[in-house]
Amino acid sequence: MSIEPEYPAALPLLATIYRFGPEELQNHSAARQRFNKAAELGYLSSLPIIGAMCHDGLGGDPDHAVAAKWFEIAANEDDPYSQNAYGEWLGC
């Protein structure tokens, strides 16, 4: 069985495996790339995860401005984790 990695519905699922799956399948760079694409396509569940990965530098360099962007979008969609993270970024 193979998974088309760019199929929109597969992006967050494959990213989750790369981020949180068994150690031998973890690939933070691939996870970050796919969570980012899924977030750009509007998969709301991807927003806080890509925000955290950008903030912590998992799968690439830390990028707090990009993390804040994703946290802000998710916070406006009533995601409590993102509301807290975005509030911390703002210094509230």
C-alpha positions as CSV (number, residue, x, y, z in Angstrom):
1,M,0.0,0.0,0.0
2,S,1.2,3.5,-0.7
3,I,0.0,6.9,0.3
4,E,0.1,9.8,-2.1
5,P,1.9,12.4,0.2
6,E,0.4,15.4,-1.5
7,Y,-3.2,14.2,-1.4
8,P,-4.9,16.9,0.7
9,A,-6.8,14.6,3.1
10,A,-3.7,12.5,3.6
11,L,-1.4,15.5,4.6
12,P,-2.4,15.9,8.2
13,L,-2.6,12.1,8.7
14,L,0.9,11.4,7.2
15,A,2.3,14.4,9.1
16,T,0.9,13.0,12.4
17,I,2.7,9.7,11.7
18,Y,6.0,11.6,10.9
19,R,5.6,13.7,14.1
20,F,4.1,11.4,16.7
21,G,4.5,7.9,15.2
22,P,7.0,5.1,16.1
23,E,10.5,6.3,16.4
24,E,11.6,4.6,13.2
25,L,9.0,6.6,11.2
26,Q,9.6,10.0,12.8
27,N,10.8,12.6,10.5
28,H,10.3,16.1,11.9
29,S,11.3,17.9,8.6
30,A,8.7,15.9,6.6
31,A,6.1,16.4,9.4
32,R,6.7,20.1,9.4
33,Q,6.4,20.4,5.6
34,R,3.2,18.4,5.5
35,F,1.6,20.1,8.6
36,N,2.4,23.4,6.9
37,K,0.8,22.4,3.7
38,A,-2.2,21.1,5.5
39,A,-2.5,24.3,7.5
40,E,-2.3,26.3,4.2
41,L,-5.2,24.2,2.9
42,G,-7.3,25.0,5.9
43,Y,-7.0,21.8,8.0
44,L,-7.6,23.5,11.4
45,S,-6.2,20.6,13.4
46,S,-2.8,21.2,11.8
47,L,-2.6,24.8,13.0
48,P,-1.5,24.4,16.6
49,I,0.9,21.6,15.7
50,I,2.7,23.5,13.0
51,G,2.7,26.5,15.3
52,A,4.4,24.5,18.0
53,M,6.9,22.9,15.5
54,C,7.8,26.4,14.2
55,H,8.1,27.8,17.7
56,D,10.3,24.9,18.9
57,G,12.3,24.5,15.8
58,L,11.3,20.9,15.1
59,G,12.1,20.0,11.5
60,G,13.7,23.3,10.8
61,D,14.9,26.6,12.3
62,P,12.7,28.2,14.9
63,D,10.4,30.8,13.4
64,H,8.4,32.6,16.0
65,A,6.7,35.0,13.6
66,V,5.3,32.1,11.6
67,A,4.4,30.2,14.8
68,A,2.5,33.3,15.9
69,K,0.7,33.5,12.6
70,W,-0.6,29.9,12.9
71,F,-1.5,30.3,16.6
72,E,-3.4,33.5,15.8
73,I,-5.5,31.8,13.1
74,A,-6.2,28.8,15.3
75,A,-6.9,31.1,18.3
76,N,-9.6,32.8,16.2
77,E,-11.1,29.4,15.6
78,D,-11.4,28.9,19.3
79,D,-8.5,26.5,19.8
80,P,-7.6,26.8,23.5
81,Y,-4.0,25.7,23.1
82,S,-3.4,28.2,20.4
83,Q,-5.2,31.0,22.3
84,N,-2.8,30.4,25.2
85,A,0.3,30.2,22.9
86,Y,-0.7,33.3,21.0
87,G,-1.4,35.2,24.2
88,E,2.1,34.2,25.5
89,W,3.6,35.4,22.2
90,L,1.8,38.7,22.6
91,G,3.1,39.0,26.2
92,C,-0.4,39.0,27.7
